[in-house]
Amino acid sequence: MKSFLQLFNIQMTLMIYVIIYQTYENPCIIAVFLGIIGRLLQITFSVFIETAIITMSDCVSPLSMIIISAIADINIKNFI
C-alpha cells in the first residue's frame, strides 16, 4: 500500500502537469512563442500582413482602456 507522501507526491506532480498544459494552451502564450520563433528564424511577412499587424498593435492600448472601463462600469461623462 502506498504511503500518504507517495500519493501526495503523485497528486502534486499531476497538478503541475495540468498547470503547465493549461498555461501553454493559452492563445497569448502561443502567440509569444510564435513571435519568438519568427524572430529567431528571421521570417518576413508581406507588406499587407505587416501593415495589418502594425495597425492592430496601434489600436491595442485604446481598446484595452475602453474594455477596462466597460468592465469596471465607469461613466466617461463624469470625467469630462
C-alpha positions as CSV (number, residue, x, y, z in Angstrom):
1,M,0.0,0.0,0.0
2,K,1.3,3.4,-0.9
3,S,2.0,5.9,1.8
4,F,0.4,9.3,2.2
5,L,3.5,11.0,1.0
6,Q,3.8,8.9,-2.2
7,L,0.1,9.7,-3.0
8,F,0.6,13.3,-2.3
9,N,3.7,13.4,-4.5
10,I,1.8,11.8,-7.4
11,Q,-1.1,14.3,-6.9
12,M,1.2,17.3,-6.9
13,T,3.0,16.0,-10.0
14,L,-0.3,15.7,-11.8
15,M,-1.3,19.2,-10.7
16,I,1.9,20.6,-12.0
17,Y,1.4,18.9,-15.4
18,V,-2.2,20.3,-15.6
19,I,-1.0,23.8,-14.8
20,I,1.8,23.6,-17.4
21,Y,-0.7,22.2,-20.0
22,Q,-3.2,25.0,-19.3
23,T,-0.5,27.6,-19.5
24,Y,0.8,26.5,-22.8
25,E,-2.8,26.1,-24.2
26,N,-3.4,29.9,-23.7
27,P,-3.5,31.7,-27.1
28,C,-1.4,34.6,-25.7
29,I,1.4,32.2,-24.7
30,I,1.2,30.5,-28.1
31,A,1.5,33.9,-29.8
32,V,4.5,34.8,-27.8
33,F,6.3,31.6,-28.7
34,L,5.4,32.0,-32.4
35,G,6.7,35.6,-32.3
36,I,10.0,34.4,-30.7
37,I,10.4,31.6,-33.2
38,G,9.6,34.0,-36.1
39,R,12.2,36.5,-34.9
40,L,14.9,33.8,-34.3
41,L,14.3,32.4,-37.8
42,Q,14.0,35.9,-39.3
43,I,10.7,35.2,-41.0
44,T,9.5,38.1,-43.0
45,F,5.9,38.9,-43.8
46,S,4.3,40.5,-46.8
47,V,3.7,44.3,-46.7
48,F,0.0,43.7,-46.4
49,I,0.3,41.4,-43.3
50,E,2.9,43.6,-41.7
51,T,0.8,46.7,-42.2
52,A,-2.2,44.9,-40.7
53,I,-0.2,43.8,-37.6
54,I,1.2,47.3,-37.1
55,T,-2.3,48.8,-37.4
56,M,-3.7,46.4,-34.9
57,S,-0.9,47.0,-32.5
58,D,-1.6,50.7,-32.6
59,C,-5.2,50.0,-31.5
60,V,-4.4,47.8,-28.6
61,S,-3.9,50.4,-25.8
62,P,-7.0,52.5,-26.5
63,L,-9.1,49.4,-27.0
64,S,-7.9,47.9,-23.7
65,M,-8.8,51.1,-21.9
66,I,-12.3,51.0,-23.4
67,I,-12.8,47.4,-22.4
68,I,-11.5,48.0,-18.8
69,S,-13.9,51.0,-18.4
70,A,-16.7,48.8,-19.7
71,I,-15.9,46.0,-17.2
72,A,-15.5,48.5,-14.4
73,D,-18.7,50.2,-15.4
74,I,-17.1,53.7,-15.4
75,N,-19.1,56.5,-16.9
76,I,-16.8,58.6,-19.0
77,K,-19.1,61.6,-18.8
78,N,-18.2,62.0,-15.1
79,F,-14.6,62.7,-16.1
80,I,-15.2,65.2,-18.8
